[in-house]
Amino acid sequence: MNLTIVGSGYVGLVTGTCFANTGNQVTCLDINPDRVAMMRRGECPIFEPGLAELMTRNIEADRLHFTGDRDEAYGNGELIFICVGTPTGADGRSDLSAVMAVARDIGEAIESGACKVKDPVIVVKSTVPVGTTAKVRDVIAGLTKKPFSVADNPEFLKEGDAIKDFQVPDRVVCGVERERGRVLLSKLYEPFVSPANPLMFMDIESSEMVKYASNAMLACKISFVNEIARLAEHYGADIARVREGMCADKRIGDKFLFPGLGYGGSCFPKDTLAVIEMGQDSGIPCLLNEAVHDVNQAQRHWFFARIAKHFGDDMNGKTIAIWGLAFKPRTDDVREAPAKTIIEELLNRGASVQAFDPIARHTFTEYGLDIKYIDDMYDCLSDADALILCTEWDEFRSPDFNRIKSCLNEPVIFDGRNVWHDDKMADQGFTYYSIGRRPQHEAVESNS
Ligand SMILES: NC(=O)c1ccc[n+]([C@@H]2O[C@H](COP(=O)([O-])OP(=O)(O)OC[C@H]3O[C@@H](n4cnc5c(N)ncnc54)[C@H](O)[C@@H]3O)[C@@H](O)[C@H]2O)c1
């Protein structure tokens, strides 16, 4: 099949590459000329494990193409996937301007004949509030009387595991308005689905809602365990044991119930806000989702409060080392990264910050924060008064603790992801703070 993918970011590029890999002819369109130039040179503009290799293979097979030219992109696309960003706008509402701009482009391309396909199917893959795909249809229909139809096909991939998630999805959800959409999407997704990984068809509104319901549920689990962790810590319980006991209940399960600095990234924060927005628009307040969002925002500040308690409010003259800038491991995405909040709080109190991240340095520098970037995880500790771990990259899981101790001015660690063991850290002479576990030194003080 001939496919057009509009927007070549974390979703569009993975989608285009994986569809090319099953034999389709794919043209990826993007408005960012630097990004298009990179991709045309065969370079992958984002860090996503396995993506660069898969891109190369499909470029060499002449199945995967990149362009900034709309007429070229829309020329042969039987299915046109809209994969552009839908961030939270300055007014707190979903910013659908990119989606609507693409809808206008598509309408013009169909009307002018630049789109040579008769009856193309326009598929919204971006995460959009319920009713948006219908608006896309209205915008295109306002520009042309030629036949086309729309569909919604939300994406559930996780950055860091995107290729696997796309190729072996738990499920593929499609909202369609016409039989043609169902037929083309069934054919396209056939190599990716099975009875255990089903392809589900439904109405467009339900399909749009599935995406938000899923992300809101996952965000809810994270905020839930973080709230319990705060209580556990206060009452001297250990969240690791609480989690073990709770998750042994098969009705609860053990996924997405890890305490930490809260969720970040380009999806959960904005998708939770979009659910709240849909509630406000409909007069059906989404109180649970409001609480999920509030707990999440508070979590990073709550974690910072213990840093401020340790050092005092004035941190002038203190140097703090940060391990991890990405919002989670295996990605260079730093959107809504907890590390940013922690670093801003440190700088506000006068501390100097030096940071190491295996991959995300180049994206984090775009925030323009006045910090030092260090290329080696141990060099980053040099002359620092404490280490704060913000992202649980694999290389941080079993570090050389003797080396950490010898590099730091003081053996103080704030573990924002609970990757190390409380008791062992105290035995090795660290003052160790984590989440949902009362620090050993405080337990000793309160027992004496
Ligand atoms: N990132 C994820 O993990 C993830 C997962 C599932 C769903 N989603 C959803 O997918 C959508 C895209 O997310 P993303 O993270 O890939 O975004 P992104 O910001 O990484 O990429 C968007 C791309 O679209 C391009 N673009 C913007 N306007 C354009 C236009 N008019 N024409 C052509 N290209 C244009 C941008 O230059 C950019 O390259 C969002 O709605 C997001 O919520 C994201």
The ligand as an SDF file (V2000), in Angstrom:
LIG
                    3D

 44 48  0  0  0  0  0  0  0  0999 V2000
    5.5440   10.3640   22.0950 N   0  0  0  0  0  0  0  0  0  0  0  0
    4.8270    9.3110   22.4980 C   0  0  0  0  0  0  0  0  0  0  0  0
    5.2940    8.4390   23.2500 O   0  0  0  0  0  0  0  0  0  0  0  0
    3.3970    9.1660   22.0520 C   0  0  0  0  0  0  0  0  0  0  0  0
    2.7480    7.9300   22.2330 C   0  0  0  0  0  0  0  0  0  0  0  0
    1.4270    7.8030   21.8040 C   0  0  0  0  0  0  0  0  0  0  0  0
    0.7600    8.8800   21.2250 C   0  0  0  0  0  0  0  0  0  0  0  0
    1.4180   10.0720   21.0770 N   0  0  0  0  0  0  0  0  0  0  0  0
    0.6860   11.1680   20.4290 C   0  0  0  0  0  0  0  0  0  0  0  0
    1.1490   11.2580   19.0760 O   0  0  0  0  0  0  0  0  0  0  0  0
    1.1780   12.6230   18.6430 C   0  0  0  0  0  0  0  0  0  0  0  0
    2.5720   12.9860   18.1680 C   0  0  0  0  0  0  0  0  0  0  0  0
    3.4360   12.8810   19.2720 O   0  0  0  0  0  0  0  0  0  0  0  0
    5.0340   12.8810   19.0870 P   0  0  0  0  0  0  0  0  0  0  0  0
    5.6220   12.6470   20.4370 O   0  0  0  0  0  0  0  0  0  0  0  0
    5.3990   12.0050   17.9510 O   0  0  0  0  0  0  0  0  0  0  0  0
    5.2670   14.4140   18.6460 O   0  0  0  0  0  0  0  0  0  0  0  0
    6.6380   15.0810   18.1790 P   0  0  0  0  0  0  0  0  0  0  0  0
    6.5960   16.4600   18.6830 O   0  0  0  0  0  0  0  0  0  0  0  0
    7.7920   14.1940   18.5170 O   0  0  0  0  0  0  0  0  0  0  0  0
    6.5230   15.0860   16.5770 O   0  0  0  0  0  0  0  0  0  0  0  0
    5.6150   15.8650   15.8580 C   0  0  0  0  0  0  0  0  0  0  0  0
    6.2190   16.1400   14.4760 C   0  0  0  0  0  0  0  0  0  0  0  0
    5.2290   16.7850   13.6630 O   0  0  0  0  0  0  0  0  0  0  0  0
    5.8550   17.7720   12.8780 C   0  0  0  0  0  0  0  0  0  0  0  0
    4.8180   18.7180   12.4180 N   0  0  0  0  0  0  0  0  0  0  0  0
    4.1840   19.6740   13.1370 C   0  0  0  0  0  0  0  0  0  0  0  0
    3.2900   20.3260   12.3560 N   0  0  0  0  0  0  0  0  0  0  0  0
    3.3480   19.7620   11.1230 C   0  0  0  0  0  0  0  0  0  0  0  0
    2.6820   19.9970    9.8840 C   0  0  0  0  0  0  0  0  0  0  0  0
    1.7470   20.9560    9.7710 N   0  0  0  0  0  0  0  0  0  0  0  0
    3.0030   19.2350    8.8190 N   0  0  0  0  0  0  0  0  0  0  0  0
    3.9630   18.2760    8.9390 C   0  0  0  0  0  0  0  0  0  0  0  0
    4.6280   18.0090   10.0840 N   0  0  0  0  0  0  0  0  0  0  0  0
    4.3280   18.7380   11.1610 C   0  0  0  0  0  0  0  0  0  0  0  0
    6.9030   18.3660   13.8110 C   0  0  0  0  0  0  0  0  0  0  0  0
    7.9130   19.0570   13.1010 O   0  0  0  0  0  0  0  0  0  0  0  0
    7.4180   17.1020   14.5260 C   0  0  0  0  0  0  0  0  0  0  0  0
    8.5100   16.5260   13.8260 O   0  0  0  0  0  0  0  0  0  0  0  0
    0.6870   13.4470   19.8400 C   0  0  0  0  0  0  0  0  0  0  0  0
   -0.6950   13.6550   19.7300 O   0  0  0  0  0  0  0  0  0  0  0  0
    0.9710   12.5380   21.0340 C   0  0  0  0  0  0  0  0  0  0  0  0
    0.1050   12.7640   22.1150 O   0  0  0  0  0  0  0  0  0  0  0  0
    2.7190   10.2340   21.4520 C   0  0  0  0  0  0  0  0  0  0  0  0
  1  2  1  0
  2  3  2  0
  2  4  1  0
  4  5  1  0
  4 44  2  0
  5  6  2  0
  6  7  1  0
  7  8  2  0
  8  9  1  0
  8 44  1  0
  9 10  1  0
  9 42  1  0
 10 11  1  0
 11 12  1  0
 11 40  1  0
 12 13  1  0
 13 14  1  0
 14 15  2  0
 14 16  1  0
 14 17  1  0
 17 18  1  0
 18 19  2  0
 18 20  1  0
 18 21  1  0
 21 22  1  0
 22 23  1  0
 23 24  1  0
 23 38  1  0
 24 25  1  0
 25 26  1  0
 25 36  1  0
 26 27  1  0
 26 35  1  0
 27 28  2  0
 28 29  1  0
 29 30  1  0
 29 35  2  0
 30 31  1  0
 30 32  2  0
 32 33  1  0
 33 34  2  0
 34 35  1  0
 36 37  1  0
 36 38  1  0
 38 39  1  0
 40 41  1  0
 40 42  1  0
 42 43  1  0
M  CHG  2   8   1  16  -1
M  END
$$$$
